[in-house]
Amino acid sequence: MAPRPPIKACLFDVGGVCVLSPMLAIRDYEQRQGIPSGYINHAIVKTSPDGAWHKLERGEILMDPTFFMHFTADLTNPSIWKSFHAERGIKPNGRPSIDGEYLFWEMMRTSRTFDPYIITAIRKLRETGRYKIGALTNDYQYPKDHPYSDNSKLRSLFDVFVSSSESGMRKPEKGIYDLALKRLGVEKAEEVVFLDDIGLNLRAAKNVGLKTIKVGLDETWRAVRELEDLTGETLLPAGDPPIIAALGQDRAKL
């Protein structure tokens, strides 16, 4: 068996990987509102590629009242609500009551906190000098005067930062993976490992030839252990899971 190509670059999703997952805010919102678990993510996926969420991530529309109106309409679409229940074999109970603007900002607020395991791993990988470090993110353009518009602290972690709202492409579209590989400057896709929390994005990355690691909700440390196996580097203290305090990272904010 031929030896596998060495890893020359590590590519990280942002939301749910480098920072806490906005899915945590969705999960809490569903619980508070009595909405079946998984419905909101289902609704976002079902409106692809032309839903308000997807247009925002491609930079095609502004983050303004019109976006929030259409986002709320997507999440409360009666046909999507009906299809969700039909797929799961459960009876719908009325119609969903969802405030898209409130939910969006809860998601953004939650994902302002760095994940200590991933950030520690990135810093240790950079210290070795052996890897290109990149970000590949579906993101949004905040209004220029919004306090969340400055993401320089996040970007400083990476050699390459590929953004959906800047490129006009979003995961899982093939073109955005090709762009990331081009900017990383690697010869072969299999020399890159990509970490993401969404299976659809990982499947698309595999089709391009990247190695992939699934980042589980509340289990980023497990993904770092897999990254250690692929790179041969020690990225976290010993333990299962390692203690956050030992990492020297105390929930830093963006």
Accessible surface in RSA format (square Angstrom, percent):
REM  Atomic radii and reference values for relative SASA: ProtOr
REM  Chains: A
REM  Algorithm: Lee & Richards
REM  Probe-radius: 1.40
REM  Slices: 20
REM RES _ NUM      All-atoms   Total-Side   Main-Chain    Non-polar    All polar
REM                ABS   REL    ABS   REL    ABS   REL    ABS   REL    ABS   REL
RES MET A   1   238.84 123.7 151.10 100.0  87.74 208.9 124.86 106.2 113.98 151.0
RES ALA A   2    87.01  80.0  61.34  94.7  25.66  58.4  67.10  94.5  19.91  52.7
RES PRO A   3   126.02  91.8 102.24  93.2  23.78  86.4 112.99  93.3  13.03  81.0
RES ARG A   4   144.09  60.5 123.15  62.8  20.94  49.9  51.59  70.5  92.49  56.1
RES PRO A   5    38.42  28.0  31.54  28.8   6.88  25.0  37.34  30.8   1.08   6.7
RES PRO A   6    87.89  64.1  77.86  71.0  10.03  36.5  87.89  72.6   0.00   0.0
RES ILE A   7    16.45   9.4   3.81   2.8  12.65  30.5   3.81   2.7  12.65  34.3
RES LYS A   8    89.64  43.7  86.25  52.9   3.39   8.1  49.73  44.8  39.91  42.5
RES ALA A   9     0.00   0.0   0.00   0.0   0.00   0.0   0.00   0.0   0.00   0.0
RES CYS A  10     0.00   0.0   0.00   0.0   0.00   0.0   0.00   0.0   0.00   0.0
RES LEU A  11     0.34   0.2   0.34   0.2   0.00   0.0   0.34   0.2   0.00   0.0
RES PHE A  12     0.03   0.0   0.03   0.0   0.00   0.0   0.03   0.0   0.00   0.0
RES ASP A  13     8.77   6.1   8.77   8.7   0.00   0.0   0.00   0.0   8.77   8.7
RES VAL A  14    13.35   8.8  13.35  12.1   0.00   0.0  13.35  11.6   0.00   0.0
RES GLY A  15    23.95  29.5   0.00   N/A  23.95  29.5  15.20  41.7   8.75  19.6
RES GLY A  16     7.60   9.4   0.00   N/A   7.60   9.4   1.44   3.9   6.17  13.8
RES VAL A  17     0.06   0.0   0.00   0.0   0.06   0.2   0.00   0.0   0.06   0.2
RES CYS A  18     0.00   0.0   0.00   0.0   0.00   0.0   0.00   0.0   0.00   0.0
RES VAL A  19     3.21   2.1   2.41   2.2   0.80   1.9   2.41   2.1   0.80   2.2
RES LEU A  20    43.82  24.4  41.21  29.5   2.61   6.6  43.82  30.8   0.00   0.0
RES SER A  21     7.21   6.1   4.58   6.1   2.63   6.1   4.32   9.2   2.89   4.0
RES PRO A  22    22.86  16.7  22.86  20.8   0.00   0.0  22.86  18.9   0.00   0.0
RES MET A  23    64.54  33.4  63.92  42.3   0.61   1.5  53.35  45.4  11.19  14.8
RES LEU A  24    28.59  15.9  28.50  20.4   0.09   0.2  28.59  20.1   0.00   0.0
RES ALA A  25     6.31   5.8   1.24   1.9   5.07  11.5   4.91   6.9   1.40   3.7
RES ILE A  26     4.59   2.6   4.59   3.4   0.00   0.0   4.59   3.3   0.00   0.0
RES ARG A  27    96.31  40.4  94.37  48.1   1.94   4.6  40.16  54.9  56.14  34.0
RES ASP A  28    63.60  44.5  62.77  62.5   0.83   2.0  11.41  26.9  52.18  52.0
RES TYR A  29     8.90   4.2   8.90   5.1   0.00   0.0   4.89   3.7   4.01   4.9
RES GLU A  30     6.89   4.0   6.65   5.0   0.24   0.6   2.01   3.9   4.88   4.0
RES GLN A  31   129.01  72.1 100.76  73.6  28.25  67.3  45.37  96.6  83.64  63.4
RES ARG A  32   134.70  56.6  97.18  49.5  37.52  89.3  72.41  99.0  62.29  37.7
RES GLN A  33    83.67  46.8  54.37  39.7  29.30  69.8   6.12  13.0  77.55  58.8
RES GLY A  34    67.31  83.0   0.00   N/A  67.31  83.0  36.84 101.1  30.48  68.3
RES ILE A  35    12.73   7.2   4.41   3.3   8.32  20.0   5.14   3.7   7.59  20.6
RES PRO A  36    38.90  28.4  26.39  24.1  12.51  45.5  38.65  31.9   0.25   1.5
RES SER A  37    98.46  83.2  77.10 102.9  21.35  49.2  44.94  95.7  53.52  75.0
RES GLY A  38    29.22  36.0   0.00   N/A  29.22  36.0  25.86  71.0   3.36   7.5
RES TYR A  39     0.00   0.0   0.00   0.0   0.00   0.0   0.00   0.0   0.00   0.0
RES ILE A  40     0.00   0.0   0.00   0.0   0.00   0.0   0.00   0.0   0.00   0.0
RES ASN A  41    58.01  40.0  58.01  56.1   0.00   0.0   2.61   6.3  55.40  53.5
RES HIS A  42    18.04   9.9  11.13   7.7   6.91  17.7   8.33   8.6   9.71  11.3
RES ALA A  43     0.03   0.0   0.00   0.0   0.03   0.1   0.02   0.0   0.02   0.0
RES ILE A  44    15.15   8.6  14.00  10.4   1.15   2.8  15.15  10.9   0.00   0.0
RES VAL A  45    77.67  51.1  70.64  63.9   7.03  16.9  72.81  63.3   4.86  13.2
RES LYS A  46   104.04  50.8  77.38  47.5  26.66  63.5  34.16  30.8  69.87  74.4
RES THR A  47    23.89  17.0  10.23  10.4  13.66  32.6  16.66  22.4   7.24  10.9
RES SER A  48    51.86  43.8  30.99  41.4  20.87  48.1  13.77  29.3  38.09  53.4
RES PRO A  49    79.88  58.2  79.87  72.8   0.01   0.0  79.88  66.0   0.00   0.0
RES ASP A  50    95.69  67.0  83.41  83.0  12.28  29.0  27.97  65.8  67.72  67.5
RES GLY A  51     4.83   6.0   0.00   N/A   4.83   6.0   4.76  13.1   0.07   0.2
RES ALA A  52     5.97   5.5   0.74   1.1   5.23  11.9   3.03   4.3   2.94   7.8
RES TRP A  53    20.85   8.4  20.79  10.1   0.05   0.1  13.20   7.0   7.64  12.4
RES HIS A  54     2.86   1.6   2.86   2.0   0.00   0.0   0.00   0.0   2.85   3.3
RES LYS A  55    71.84  35.0  71.84  44.1   0.00   0.0  19.11  17.2  52.73  56.2
RES LEU A  56     2.18   1.2   1.57   1.1   0.61   1.5   1.57   1.1   0.61   1.6
RES GLU A  57     6.51   3.7   6.51   4.9   0.00   0.0   0.00   0.0   6.51   5.3
RES ARG A  58    25.38  10.7  20.12  10.3   5.26  12.5   8.38  11.5  17.00  10.3
RES GLY A  59    39.93  49.2   0.00   N/A  39.93  49.2   6.68  18.3  33.25  74.5
RES GLU A  60   100.89  57.9  65.02  49.2  35.88  85.4  39.68  76.7  61.21  50.0
RES ILE A  61    58.73  33.4  44.97  33.5  13.76  33.2  52.26  37.6   6.47  17.6
RES LEU A  62   135.44  75.4 129.80  92.9   5.64  14.2 131.72  92.5   3.72  10.0
RES MET A  63    12.81   6.6   0.68   0.4  12.13  28.9   0.68   0.6  12.13  16.1
RES ASP A  64    45.02  31.5  41.29  41.1   3.72   8.8  21.23  50.0  23.78  23.7
RES PRO A  65   112.28  81.8 105.46  96.1   6.82  24.8 107.85  89.0   4.42  27.5
RES THR A  66    74.83  53.2  72.44  73.4   2.39   5.7  40.36  54.2  34.47  52.1
RES PHE A  67     1.27   0.6   0.00   0.0   1.27   3.3   0.77   0.5   0.50   1.4
RES PHE A  68    16.42   8.2  15.76   9.8   0.66   1.7  16.04   9.7   0.38   1.1
RES MET A  69   117.23  60.7 106.02  70.2  11.21  26.7  73.60  62.6  43.63  57.8
RES HIS A  70    90.04  49.2  89.89  62.5   0.15   0.4  56.76  58.5  33.28  38.7
RES PHE A  71     1.45   0.7   1.45   0.9   0.00   0.0   1.45   0.9   0.00   0.0
RES THR A  72    39.70  28.2  39.70  40.2   0.00   0.0  33.60  45.1   6.10   9.2
RES ALA A  73    53.55  49.2  42.82  66.1  10.73  24.4  48.65  68.5   4.90  13.0
RES ASP A  74    29.41  20.6  28.77  28.6   0.64   1.5   2.80   6.6  26.61  26.5
RES LEU A  75     0.24   0.1   0.24   0.2   0.00   0.0   0.24   0.2   0.00   0.0
RES THR A  76    28.04  19.9  26.74  27.1   1.30   3.1  14.11  18.9  13.93  21.1
RES ASN A  77    51.12  35.3  48.47  46.8   2.64   6.4   2.64   6.4  48.47  46.9
RES PRO A  78    71.74  52.3  67.55  61.6   4.19  15.2  68.49  56.5   3.25  20.2
RES SER A  79    74.05  62.6  63.46  84.7  10.59  24.4  52.36 111.5  21.70  30.4
RES ILE A  80    18.51  10.5  17.48  13.0   1.03   2.5  18.51  13.3   0.00   0.0
RES TRP A  81    15.56   6.2  15.56   7.5   0.00   0.0  15.56   8.3   0.00   0.0
RES LYS A  82   147.46  71.9 146.32  89.8   1.14   2.7  88.87  80.0  58.60  62.4
RES SER A  83    38.01  32.1  32.73  43.7   5.28  12.2  35.61  75.8   2.40   3.4
RES PHE A  84     0.65   0.3   0.65   0.4   0.00   0.0   0.65   0.4   0.00   0.0
RES HIS A  85     4.08   2.2   4.08   2.8   0.00   0.0   1.16   1.2   2.92   3.4
RES ALA A  86    76.23  70.1  45.54  70.3  30.70  69.8  56.70  79.8  19.54  51.8
RES GLU A  87   105.28  60.4  65.58  49.6  39.70  94.5  43.23  83.6  62.05  50.7
RES ARG A  88   115.76  48.6  87.52  44.6  28.24  67.2  42.62  58.3  73.14  44.3
RES GLY A  89    69.73  86.0   0.00   N/A  69.73  86.0  36.99 101.5  32.74  73.3
RES ILE A  90    80.90  46.0  66.83  49.8  14.07  33.9  73.60  53.0   7.30  19.8
RES LYS A  91   185.58  90.5 161.11  98.9  24.47  58.3 107.54  96.8  78.04  83.1
RES PRO A  92    58.52  42.7  45.48  41.5  13.04  47.4  45.48  37.5  13.04  81.1
RES ASN A  93   135.01  93.1 119.45 115.4  15.56  37.5  32.03  77.1 102.98  99.5
RES GLY A  94    56.11  69.2   0.00   N/A  56.11  69.2  40.44 111.0  15.67  35.1
RES ARG A  95   163.43  68.6 137.19  69.9  26.24  62.5  61.13  83.5 102.29  62.0
RES PRO A  96    14.30  10.4   0.16   0.1  14.14  51.4   4.49   3.7   9.81  61.0
RES SER A  97    81.54  68.9  71.32  95.2  10.22  23.6  42.40  90.3  39.14  54.8
RES ILE A  98    11.02   6.3   0.00   0.0  11.02  26.6   1.46   1.1   9.55  25.9
RES ASP A  99    76.52  53.6  69.63  69.3   6.89  16.3  27.60  64.9  48.93  48.8
RES GLY A 100     0.00   0.0   0.00   N/A   0.00   0.0   0.00   0.0   0.00   0.0
RES GLU A 101    82.30  47.2  82.16  62.2   0.13   0.3  15.99  30.9  66.31  54.1
RES TYR A 102   105.42  49.2  98.62  56.1   6.81  17.7  78.53  59.0  26.89  33.2
RES LEU A 103     0.00   0.0   0.00   0.0   0.00   0.0   0.00   0.0   0.00   0.0
RES PHE A 104     0.00   0.0   0.00   0.0   0.00   0.0   0.00   0.0   0.00   0.0
RES TRP A 105    64.90  26.0  62.56  30.3   2.34   5.5  55.98  29.8   8.91  14.5
RES GLU A 106    32.52  18.7  32.52  24.6   0.00   0.0   1.53   3.0  30.99  25.3
RES MET A 107     3.47   1.8   3.47   2.3   0.00   0.0   3.47   2.9   0.00   0.0
RES MET A 108     4.29   2.2   3.37   2.2   0.92   2.2   1.60   1.4   2.69   3.6
RES ARG A 109   129.98  54.6 126.73  64.6   3.26   7.8  56.25  76.9  73.73  44.7
RES THR A 110    22.87  16.3  16.33  16.6   6.54  15.6  16.32  21.9   6.56   9.9
RES SER A 111    14.45  12.2  11.23  15.0   3.22   7.4   2.61   5.6  11.84  16.6
RES ARG A 112    34.69  14.6  34.69  17.7   0.00   0.0  12.20  16.7  22.49  13.6
RES THR A 113     8.20   5.8   8.20   8.3   0.00   0.0   3.38   4.5   4.83   7.3
RES PHE A 114     9.14   4.6   8.77   5.4   0.37   1.0   8.77   5.3   0.37   1.1
RES ASP A 115     8.49   5.9   8.49   8.4   0.00   0.0   0.49   1.2   8.00   8.0
RES PRO A 116     2.31   1.7   0.73   0.7   1.59   5.8   2.31   1.9   0.00   0.0
RES TYR A 117    22.98  10.7  22.98  13.1   0.00   0.0  13.49  10.1   9.49  11.7
RES ILE A 118     0.00   0.0   0.00   0.0   0.00   0.0   0.00   0.0   0.00   0.0
RES ILE A 119     2.10   1.2   2.10   1.6   0.00   0.0   2.10   1.5   0.00   0.0
RES THR A 120     8.76   6.2   7.91   8.0   0.85   2.0   8.76  11.8   0.00   0.0
RES ALA A 121     0.00   0.0   0.00   0.0   0.00   0.0   0.00   0.0   0.00   0.0
RES ILE A 122     0.00   0.0   0.00   0.0   0.00   0.0   0.00   0.0   0.00   0.0
RES ARG A 123    95.84  40.2  93.91  47.9   1.93   4.6  38.09  52.1  57.74  35.0
RES LYS A 124    78.67  38.4  76.93  47.2   1.74   4.1  27.82  25.0  50.86  54.2
RES LEU A 125     0.11   0.1   0.00   0.0   0.11   0.3   0.00   0.0   0.11   0.3
RES ARG A 126    95.45  40.1  76.81  39.2  18.63  44.4  22.69  31.0  72.76  44.1
RES GLU A 127   139.05  79.8 101.41  76.7  37.64  89.6  50.88  98.4  88.17  72.0
RES THR A 128    42.96  30.6  15.79  16.0  27.17  64.8  24.31  32.6  18.65  28.2
RES GLY A 129    68.33  84.3   0.00   N/A  68.33  84.3  33.61  92.2  34.72  77.8
RES ARG A 130   147.46  61.9 122.44  62.4  25.02  59.6  66.14  90.4  81.32  49.3
RES TYR A 131    27.20  12.7   9.60   5.5  17.60  45.8   6.09   4.6  21.11  26.0
RES LYS A 132    91.80  44.8  90.63  55.6   1.18   2.8  63.40  57.1  28.40  30.3
RES ILE A 133     0.21   0.1   0.21   0.2   0.00   0.0   0.21   0.2   0.00   0.0
RES GLY A 134     0.00   0.0   0.00   N/A   0.00   0.0   0.00   0.0   0.00   0.0
RES ALA A 135     0.00   0.0   0.00   0.0   0.00   0.0   0.00   0.0   0.00   0.0
RES LEU A 136     0.00   0.0   0.00   0.0   0.00   0.0   0.00   0.0   0.00   0.0
RES THR A 137     6.26   4.5   6.26   6.4   0.00   0.0   0.99   1.3   5.27   8.0
RES ASN A 138    27.10  18.7  14.84  14.3  12.26  29.5   7.84  18.9  19.26  18.6
RES ASP A 139    22.12  15.5  21.67  21.6   0.45   1.1  17.17  40.4   4.95   4.9
RES TYR A 140    34.33  16.0  24.98  14.2   9.35  24.3  14.15  10.6  20.17  24.9
RES GLN A 141    91.38  51.1  84.09  61.5   7.29  17.3  40.97  87.2  50.41  38.2
RES TYR A 142    41.91  19.6  26.98  15.3  14.93  38.8  18.25  13.7  23.65  29.2
RES PRO A 143    56.16  40.9  42.73  39.0  13.43  48.8  55.58  45.9   0.58   3.6
RES LYS A 144   200.20  97.7 173.78 106.6  26.42  62.9 124.73 112.3  75.47  80.4
RES ASP A 145   134.76  94.4 100.04  99.6  34.72  82.1  52.41 123.3  82.35  82.1
RES HIS A 146    43.69  23.9  37.67  26.2   6.03  15.4  26.03  26.8  17.66  20.6
RES PRO A 147   106.05  77.3  80.01  72.9  26.04  94.7  93.42  77.1  12.63  78.5
RES TYR A 148    44.14  20.6  41.86  23.8   2.28   5.9  21.16  15.9  22.98  28.3
RES SER A 149    46.25  39.1  20.49  27.3  25.76  59.3  11.58  24.7  34.67  48.6
RES ASP A 150    93.73  65.7  79.46  79.1  14.27  33.7  36.72  86.4  57.01  56.9
RES ASN A 151    40.87  28.2  39.07  37.8   1.80   4.3  10.52  25.3  30.35  29.3
RES SER A 152    68.84  58.2  60.46  80.7   8.39  19.3  46.02  98.0  22.83  32.0
RES LYS A 153   105.50  51.5  96.77  59.4   8.72  20.8  72.88  65.6  32.62  34.7
RES LEU A 154     8.19   4.6   8.13   5.8   0.06   0.2   8.13   5.7   0.06   0.2
RES ARG A 155    75.10  31.5  69.74  35.6   5.36  12.8  34.01  46.5  41.09  24.9
RES SER A 156    81.01  68.5  51.08  68.2  29.92  68.9  49.66 105.7  31.35  43.9
RES LEU A 157    14.97   8.3  13.88   9.9   1.10   2.8  14.97  10.5   0.00   0.0
RES PHE A 158    17.50   8.8   0.16   0.1  17.34  45.1   0.16   0.1  17.34  49.6
RES ASP A 159    73.25  51.3  36.08  35.9  37.17  87.9  16.31  38.4  56.93  56.8
RES VAL A 160    17.31  11.4  12.44  11.3   4.86  11.7  17.27  15.0   0.03   0.1
RES PHE A 161    24.20  12.1  11.83   7.3  12.36  32.2  11.83   7.2  12.36  35.4
RES VAL A 162     0.03   0.0   0.03   0.0   0.00   0.0   0.03   0.0   0.00   0.0
RES SER A 163     1.16   1.0   0.00   0.0   1.16   2.7   0.00   0.0   1.16   1.6
RES SER A 164     0.00   0.0   0.00   0.0   0.00   0.0   0.00   0.0   0.00   0.0
RES SER A 165    12.40  10.5   0.00   0.0  12.40  28.6   0.00   0.0  12.40  17.4
RES GLU A 166   100.33  57.6  62.65  47.4  37.69  89.7  36.88  71.3  63.45  51.8
RES SER A 167    34.75  29.4   2.57   3.4  32.18  74.1  13.15  28.0  21.60  30.3
RES GLY A 168    37.26  45.9   0.00   N/A  37.26  45.9  20.50  56.2  16.76  37.5
RES MET A 169    53.44  27.7  53.44  35.4   0.00   0.0  35.08  29.8  18.36  24.3
RES ARG A 170    25.43  10.7  25.43  13.0   0.00   0.0   0.15   0.2  25.28  15.3
RES LYS A 171     3.30   1.6   2.62   1.6   0.68   1.6   0.64   0.6   2.66   2.8
RES PRO A 172    43.00  31.3  32.97  30.1  10.03  36.5  33.00  27.2  10.00  62.1
RES GLU A 173    66.29  38.1  58.61  44.3   7.67  18.3  43.72  84.6  22.56  18.4
RES LYS A 174   129.98  63.4 121.80  74.7   8.17  19.5  94.50  85.1  35.48  37.8
RES GLY A 175    28.48  35.1   0.00   N/A  28.48  35.1  19.79  54.3   8.68  19.4
RES ILE A 176     0.00   0.0   0.00   0.0   0.00   0.0   0.00   0.0   0.00   0.0
RES TYR A 177     0.56   0.3   0.00   0.0   0.56   1.5   0.29   0.2   0.27   0.3
RES ASP A 178    55.54  38.9  48.98  48.8   6.56  15.5  28.65  67.4  26.90  26.8
RES LEU A 179    37.07  20.6  32.52  23.3   4.55  11.4  36.40  25.6   0.67   1.8
RES ALA A 180     0.27   0.3   0.27   0.4   0.00   0.0   0.27   0.4   0.00   0.0
RES LEU A 181    25.22  14.0  23.73  17.0   1.49   3.7  23.98  16.8   1.24   3.3
RES LYS A 182   168.42  82.2 144.39  88.6  24.03  57.2  97.61  87.9  70.81  75.4
RES ARG A 183   117.41  49.3  95.35  48.6  22.06  52.5  35.85  49.0  81.56  49.4
RES LEU A 184     1.58   0.9   0.00   0.0   1.58   4.0   0.00   0.0   1.58   4.2
RES GLY A 185    59.43  73.3   0.00   N/A  59.43  73.3  28.23  77.5  31.20  69.9
RES VAL A 186    28.96  19.1   5.77   5.2  23.19  55.9   9.39   8.2  19.57  53.1
RES GLU A 187   152.48  87.5 113.90  86.2  38.58  91.9  44.65  86.4 107.83  88.0
RES LYS A 188   105.97  51.7 100.91  61.9   5.07  12.1  52.29  47.1  53.68  57.2
RES ALA A 189    18.20  16.7  10.22  15.8   7.98  18.2  10.22  14.4   7.98  21.1
RES GLU A 190    64.10  36.8  64.10  48.5   0.00   0.0  18.58  35.9  45.52  37.2
RES GLU A 191     8.31   4.8   8.31   6.3   0.00   0.0   0.00   0.0   8.31   6.8
RES VAL A 192     0.00   0.0   0.00   0.0   0.00   0.0   0.00   0.0   0.00   0.0
RES VAL A 193     0.00   0.0   0.00   0.0   0.00   0.0   0.00   0.0   0.00   0.0
RES PHE A 194     0.00   0.0   0.00   0.0   0.00   0.0   0.00   0.0   0.00   0.0
RES LEU A 195     0.00   0.0   0.00   0.0   0.00   0.0   0.00   0.0   0.00   0.0
RES ASP A 196     0.00   0.0   0.00   0.0   0.00   0.0   0.00   0.0   0.00   0.0
RES ASP A 197    27.73  19.4  14.51  14.4  13.22  31.3   6.20  14.6  21.54  21.5
RES ILE A 198    86.20  49.1  83.70  62.4   2.50   6.0  86.20  62.1   0.00   0.0
RES GLY A 199    23.02  28.4   0.00   N/A  23.02  28.4  16.04  44.0   6.99  15.7
RES LEU A 200    82.97  46.2  80.47  57.6   2.50   6.3  80.47  56.5   2.50   6.7
RES ASN A 201     6.73   4.6   6.73   6.5   0.00   0.0   0.00   0.0   6.73   6.5
RES LEU A 202    12.81   7.1  12.81   9.2   0.00   0.0  12.81   9.0   0.00   0.0
RES ARG A 203   140.35  58.9 138.72  70.7   1.63   3.9  66.23  90.5  74.12  44.9
RES ALA A 204    14.96  13.8  10.79  16.7   4.17   9.5  13.34  18.8   1.62   4.3
RES ALA A 205     0.00   0.0   0.00   0.0   0.00   0.0   0.00   0.0   0.00   0.0
RES LYS A 206   130.01  63.4 113.90  69.9  16.10  38.3  57.20  51.5  72.81  77.6
RES ASN A 207   133.23  91.9  95.39  92.2  37.84  91.1  29.24  70.4 104.00 100.5
RES VAL A 208    28.31  18.6   8.00   7.2  20.32  49.0  10.98   9.5  17.33  47.0
RES GLY A 209    31.20  38.5   0.00   N/A  31.20  38.5  24.73  67.9   6.47  14.5
RES LEU A 210     6.78   3.8   0.44   0.3   6.34  15.9   0.51   0.4   6.28  16.9
RES LYS A 211    47.49  23.2  41.65  25.6   5.83  13.9  39.95  36.0   7.54   8.0
RES THR A 212    28.20  20.1   4.80   4.9  23.40  55.8   0.08   0.1  28.11  42.5
RES ILE A 213     3.18   1.8   1.30   1.0   1.88   4.5   3.18   2.3   0.00   0.0
RES LYS A 214   110.37  53.8  97.58  59.9  12.79  30.4  50.82  45.7  59.55  63.4
RES VAL A 215     1.14   0.7   0.03   0.0   1.11   2.7   0.03   0.0   1.11   3.0
RES GLY A 216    27.11  33.4   0.00   N/A  27.11  33.4  22.27  61.1   4.84  10.8
RES LEU A 217    76.50  42.6  49.91  35.7  26.59  66.9  55.32  38.9  21.18  57.0
RES ASP A 218    99.24  69.5  60.91  60.6  38.33  90.6  39.05  91.9  60.19  60.0
RES GLU A 219    68.15  39.1  67.71  51.2   0.44   1.1  13.63  26.4  54.51  44.5
RES THR A 220    12.98   9.2  12.13  12.3   0.85   2.0   9.07  12.2   3.91   5.9
RES TRP A 221    23.02   9.2  23.02  11.1   0.00   0.0  15.52   8.3   7.50  12.2
RES ARG A 222   119.75  50.3 117.65  60.0   2.10   5.0  35.53  48.6  84.22  51.0
RES ALA A 223     1.28   1.2   0.20   0.3   1.07   2.4   0.39   0.6   0.88   2.3
RES VAL A 224     0.00   0.0   0.00   0.0   0.00   0.0   0.00   0.0   0.00   0.0
RES ARG A 225    54.08  22.7  53.13  27.1   0.95   2.3  38.10  52.1  15.98   9.7
RES GLU A 226    84.63  48.6  82.95  62.8   1.68   4.0  30.87  59.7  53.77  43.9
RES LEU A 227     0.03   0.0   0.03   0.0   0.00   0.0   0.03   0.0   0.00   0.0
RES GLU A 228    24.09  13.8  20.87  15.8   3.22   7.7   9.64  18.6  14.46  11.8
RES ASP A 229   111.88  78.4  92.19  91.8  19.69  46.6  32.56  76.6  79.32  79.1
RES LEU A 230    39.11  21.8  28.80  20.6  10.31  25.9  28.96  20.3  10.15  27.3
RES THR A 231    22.24  15.8   0.00   0.0  22.24  53.0   3.16   4.2  19.09  28.9
RES GLY A 232    69.17  85.3   0.00   N/A  69.17  85.3  34.80  95.5  34.37  77.0
RES GLU A 233    25.21  14.5  19.66  14.9   5.55  13.2   3.65   7.1  21.56  17.6
RES THR A 234   112.61  80.1  93.74  95.0  18.87  45.0  58.74  78.9  53.87  81.4
RES LEU A 235     0.76   0.4   0.76   0.5   0.00   0.0   0.76   0.5   0.00   0.0
RES LEU A 236     4.31   2.4   0.00   0.0   4.31  10.8   1.51   1.1   2.79   7.5
RES PRO A 237    46.72  34.1  33.49  30.5  13.24  48.1  45.96  37.9   0.77   4.8
RES ALA A 238   103.03  94.7  69.40 107.1  33.63  76.5  77.19 108.7  25.84  68.5
RES GLY A 239    40.62  50.1   0.00   N/A  40.62  50.1  28.74  78.9  11.88  26.6
RES ASP A 240   116.21  81.4  82.02  81.6  34.19  80.8  33.19  78.1  83.02  82.8
RES PRO A 241    69.58  50.7  59.07  53.9  10.51  38.2  59.07  48.8  10.51  65.3
RES PRO A 242     2.95   2.2   0.00   0.0   2.95  10.7   1.18   1.0   1.77  11.0
RES ILE A 243   127.41  72.5 120.36  89.7   7.04  17.0 124.90  89.9   2.50   6.8
RES ILE A 244    51.26  29.2  48.85  36.4   2.41   5.8  48.85  35.2   2.41   6.5
RES ALA A 245    87.78  80.7  57.75  89.1  30.03  68.3  67.41  94.9  20.37  54.0
RES ALA A 246    65.88  60.6  29.05  44.8  36.83  83.8  40.84  57.5  25.04  66.3
RES LEU A 247    18.58  10.3   0.65   0.5  17.94  45.1   4.79   3.4  13.79  37.1
RES GLY A 248    65.96  81.3   0.00   N/A  65.96  81.3  40.84 112.1  25.11  56.2
RES GLN A 249    29.79  16.7  25.16  18.4   4.63  11.0   3.59   7.6  26.20  19.9
RES ASP A 250   126.94  88.9 109.87 109.4  17.06  40.3  42.88 100.9  84.06  83.8
RES ARG A 251   103.42  43.4  95.32  48.6   8.11  19.3  45.84  62.6  57.58  34.9
RES ALA A 252    37.90  34.8  28.19  43.5   9.71  22.1  36.57  51.5   1.33   3.5
RES LYS A 253   121.46  59.3 116.29  71.4   5.17  12.3  81.74  73.6  39.72  42.3
RES LEU A 254    41.50  23.1  12.40   8.9  29.10  73.1  20.78  14.6  20.71  55.7
END  Absolute sums over single chains surface
CHAIN  1 A    12452.4       9603.3       2849.1       6773.4       5679.0
END  Absolute sums over all chains
TOTAL         12452.4       9603.3       2849.1       6773.4       5679.0
